[in-house]
Amino acid sequence: MLIRRETPADRAAIHTVHSEAFRREEGVTPIEAPLVDELRAEGDLINPLSLVAVRDGEVVGHVCCSRARVGDDTAAAVGLGPLGVLPAHQTAGVGSALMHAVVGAADALGHGLVVLLGEPAYYSRFGFVTASDLSIASPDPNWGRYFQARTLAAYEPSQAGAFEYAPAFSRI
């Protein structure tokens, strides 16, 4: 398996990955697929943090980070998600490989925090903690422990306050 940055040629495959990974009902496109398209179209998708997993020449997974704000700081944090893997490749380490790669890339780019909404039992394996433990306030208080953050090398405790995702997230 190869983890690499997405290219324009990957866009249809990325849409398919999220459509299939998050499908709950036949014939209904999950919100995650158009969300990635909107983030990209609005310039909020961070290109070096939009990664695909390729196996045997096929895109089988995708993860991305988008611009975000913590308090008044528009550079310290990124919002992670969605993370999707084609159903036939789930439980084979693709999602874990994508997570390690995107967290490492965000760290290398100098971000201090990666923030996400997800299952604590899964994301705690990658060093995520409840965001409120780092004084990061969720956009929705009902998210509770599912709203999580991971500190990176450039993190400073002053990177705290209300978190705001890119505008596309508020439309889902």
C-alpha positions in Angstrom: 0.0 0.0 0.0 1.2 3.5 -0.8 0.0 6.6 1.0 0.4 9.8 -1.1 -1.1 13.2 -1.7 -4.2 13.3 -3.7 -4.0 14.4 -7.3 -6.7 15.9 -9.5 -7.0 12.5 -11.2 -8.0 11.0 -7.8 -11.1 13.2 -7.2 -13.7 10.8 -8.6 -12.2 7.9 -6.7 -12.1 9.9 -3.4 -15.8 10.7 -3.9 -16.5 7.0 -4.4 -14.5 6.1 -1.3 -16.5 8.3 1.0 -19.8 7.4 -0.7 -19.2 3.7 -0.1 -17.4 4.0 3.3 -20.3 6.0 4.8 -23.3 4.5 2.9 -26.1 3.8 5.3 -28.9 3.5 2.8 -28.8 2.4 -0.9 -29.2 5.3 -3.3 -28.4 8.0 -0.7 -25.1 9.8 -1.0 -23.6 10.2 2.5 -22.7 13.8 3.5 -19.0 13.0 3.7 -18.6 12.6 -0.1 -19.9 16.1 -1.1 -18.2 17.6 2.0 -14.8 16.8 0.6 -15.8 18.3 -2.8 -17.0 21.5 -1.1 -13.9 21.9 1.1 -11.8 21.5 -2.1 -13.9 23.9 -4.1 -13.9 26.6 -1.4 -10.1 26.4 -0.9 -10.3 25.1 2.6 -8.9 21.6 1.9 -5.2 21.7 2.8 -3.6 20.1 -0.2 -0.6 18.5 1.6 -3.0 17.0 4.1 -5.3 15.4 1.6 -3.9 11.8 1.4 -5.0 8.7 -0.5 -4.2 5.1 0.2 -3.4 3.2 -3.0 -3.4 -0.6 -3.2 -2.8 -2.4 -6.5 -3.2 0.9 -8.4 -6.7 1.6 -6.8 -7.5 4.4 -4.4 -8.9 2.5 -1.4 -8.9 5.2 1.3 -8.7 8.9 1.8 -8.2 11.3 4.7 -8.0 15.1 4.7 -7.6 18.1 6.9 -9.1 21.5 6.4 -8.5 25.0 7.6 -9.9 25.7 11.1 -9.8 28.3 13.9 -9.1 28.0 17.6 -10.0 31.2 19.3 -8.5 33.9 17.2 -5.8 31.7 15.8 -6.3 30.6 12.2 -3.1 28.7 11.8 -2.5 26.5 14.9 -5.2 23.9 14.3 -6.6 21.8 11.4 -9.8 19.9 11.3 -9.4 16.3 10.4 -12.0 14.5 8.4 -13.5 12.7 6.8 -11.5 9.5 6.9 -12.9 6.9 4.7 -11.9 3.4 3.5 -13.6 1.3 0.9 -15.6 -1.5 2.7 -13.6 -4.3 1.2 -10.4 -2.8 2.6 -11.7 -1.9 6.1 -10.0 -3.7 9.1 -6.9 -4.1 7.0 -4.9 -1.2 8.5 -5.6 1.3 5.7 -7.3 3.8 8.1 -4.5 3.5 10.6 -1.9 4.1 7.9 -3.8 7.2 6.7 -4.1 8.5 10.3 -0.4 8.1 11.0 0.5 9.7 7.7 -1.8 12.7 8.1 -0.9 13.4 11.7 2.8 13.2 10.8 2.3 15.5 7.8 0.4 18.1 9.9 3.2 18.0 12.5 5.8 18.5 9.7 3.9 21.5 8.4 4.1 23.1 11.8 0.5 22.9 13.0 0.0 22.6 16.8 -3.3 20.7 16.9 -5.4 18.3 14.9 -9.1 18.3 15.9 -11.8 15.9 14.9 -15.3 14.5 15.7 -15.1 10.8 16.0 -15.2 7.6 18.1 -12.9 7.9 21.1 -12.2 4.2 21.2 -10.7 4.4 17.7 -9.0 7.8 17.7 -7.4 7.5 21.2 -5.0 5.0 19.6 -3.5 7.9 17.7 -3.1 10.2 20.7 -6.4 12.0 20.6 -8.0 13.2 23.8 -11.2 15.0 24.6 -10.7 18.5 23.3 -12.1 20.1 26.4 -9.2 18.6 28.3 -7.0 21.0 26.2 -9.4 24.0 26.8 -10.8 23.7 23.2 -14.5 24.3 23.1 -16.6 22.3 20.7 -18.9 24.1 18.2 -21.7 21.9 19.6 -21.6 21.1 23.3 -23.6 17.9 22.6 -20.5 16.4 20.9 -19.0 15.9 24.4 -16.2 13.3 24.4 -16.5 12.7 20.6 -15.0 16.1 20.0 -11.2 15.3 20.2 -7.8 16.9 19.7 -4.2 15.8 19.4 -1.3 18.0 20.2 1.7 18.2 17.8 5.2 19.5 18.3 4.2 23.1 17.7 1.4 23.0 20.2 1.3 25.7 22.9 -1.2 25.8 25.7 -2.3 29.2 24.5 -3.8 27.4 21.4 -7.2 27.2 23.2 -10.7 28.6 22.9 -13.7 28.0 20.7 -13.0 25.8 17.7 -14.5 26.6 14.3 -14.4 24.2 11.3 -14.3 25.4 7.7 -17.7 26.8 6.6 -18.6 23.7 4.6 -18.9 21.7 7.9 -21.7 24.1 9.1 -23.8 23.1 6.1 -23.9 19.4 6.8 
